């Protein structure tokens, strides 16, 4: 006698030549005395939505593989300067694997030469403010 949460199920066309993915919710229909006398089902065709999501997931996985295997050192930061990406080349150059550095602040992971610390901070701050810097040399020492 209670409303059910949404659930998905496949529905085949009458000729069985096409499968449609349906997102459905069902709500009890009550009579004048409050007893359940039926249900009202509301469905939505989410076939295209699911296909788009699967395509986006495949593209994201492919891009992730490209970043990870690139010949250039690549790292990503969140707005708190914590590492969110760290590719194989960064592992090779810095001597630190991604699983050890992700979630840590960049300045705590890499030891920058004294004259570079402020420059690195300024470039990263600019990037967070939408200012792109081309070909910035970032010198650091392995910790």
C-alpha positions in Angstrom: 0.0 0.0 0.0 3.0 2.4 -0.2 4.5 4.3 -3.1 7.5 2.5 -4.5 10.8 4.2 -5.5 11.6 4.4 -9.2 12.8 1.2 -10.8 14.0 0.3 -14.3 13.0 -2.5 -16.5 13.3 -3.5 -20.2 10.2 -3.4 -22.3 10.1 -5.1 -25.7 8.0 -3.7 -28.6 5.2 -6.0 -29.7 7.2 -7.2 -32.7 10.1 -7.7 -30.3 12.4 -5.8 -32.7 13.3 -3.1 -30.2 14.0 -3.0 -26.5 13.0 0.1 -24.6 14.3 0.9 -21.1 11.6 2.2 -18.9 12.0 4.1 -15.6 8.8 3.4 -13.6 7.2 4.5 -10.4 4.0 3.0 -9.0 1.7 4.7 -6.5 -1.3 2.9 -4.8 -4.7 4.0 -5.9 -7.1 4.2 -3.0 -10.8 3.9 -2.7 -13.1 6.2 -0.6 -12.4 4.1 2.5 -8.6 4.3 2.0 -8.2 0.7 0.9 -5.9 0.0 -2.1 -8.0 -0.6 -5.2 -5.3 -0.4 -7.8 -2.2 1.4 -8.8 -1.1 4.2 -10.9 2.1 3.6 -12.8 4.1 6.4 -14.4 6.8 5.4 -16.8 9.4 7.2 -18.8 11.4 6.0 -21.8 15.0 6.4 -20.7 16.5 4.4 -23.6 18.2 7.4 -25.2 19.3 8.8 -21.8 21.0 5.5 -20.9 22.7 5.3 -24.3 24.0 8.8 -23.9 25.3 8.1 -20.4 27.0 4.9 -21.6 28.7 6.9 -24.5 29.8 9.6 -22.1 31.2 7.0 -19.7 33.2 5.4 -22.5 34.5 8.8 -23.6 35.5 9.7 -20.1 37.3 6.3 -19.6 39.1 6.8 -22.9 40.2 10.3 -22.0 41.4 9.0 -18.6 43.5 6.4 -20.3 45.0 9.0 -22.7 45.9 11.3 -19.8 47.4 8.4 -17.8 49.5 7.1 -20.6 50.6 10.5 -22.1 54.3 11.1 -22.6 53.9 14.5 -20.8 53.6 14.8 -17.0 50.0 15.7 -16.2 48.4 16.4 -12.8 45.1 17.9 -11.8 44.1 19.9 -8.8 40.9 20.9 -7.1 40.2 24.4 -5.8 42.0 23.5 -2.5 45.2 22.7 -4.5 44.7 19.0 -3.7 45.8 16.5 -6.4 42.9 14.9 -8.3 44.9 13.5 -11.3 48.5 12.2 -11.5 49.6 10.3 -14.6 52.3 7.7 -15.2 54.8 10.3 -16.4 54.4 12.3 -13.1 55.0 9.0 -11.3 58.2 8.4 -13.3 59.5 12.0 -12.9 58.5 12.6 -9.2 59.1 9.0 -8.0 55.7 9.0 -6.3 52.7 7.0 -7.4 49.2 8.4 -7.9 47.7 6.3 -5.1 50.2 7.9 -2.6 49.6 11.5 -3.7 46.0 11.9 -4.7 44.1 14.0 -2.2 47.3 15.7 -0.9 48.2 19.3 -1.6 50.7 19.7 -4.5 53.0 21.9 -2.4 53.2 19.1 0.2 54.0 16.4 -2.4 56.6 18.2 -4.5 59.5 20.2 -3.1 59.9 23.3 -5.2 63.1 25.3 -5.4 62.9 28.4 -3.3 62.6 30.8 -6.2 59.9 28.7 -7.8 57.4 28.4 -4.9 55.8 31.8 -5.4 55.8 31.5 -9.2 54.1 28.1 -9.1 51.5 29.4 -6.6 50.8 32.4 -8.8 50.4 30.3 -12.0 48.0 27.9 -10.2 46.0 30.8 -8.7 45.8 32.4 -12.1 44.5 29.2 -13.6 41.8 28.9 -11.0 40.8 32.5 -12.0 40.6 31.5 -15.7 44.0 32.8 -16.8 45.9 30.4 -18.9 49.7 30.2 -18.8 51.5 28.6 -21.7 54.7 26.6 -21.3 55.5 27.3 -17.7 58.7 25.7 -16.5 58.1 24.0 -13.1 61.3 22.9 -11.4 61.0 20.7 -8.3 63.0 18.2 -6.4 62.0 14.7 -5.4 61.2 14.5 -1.7 
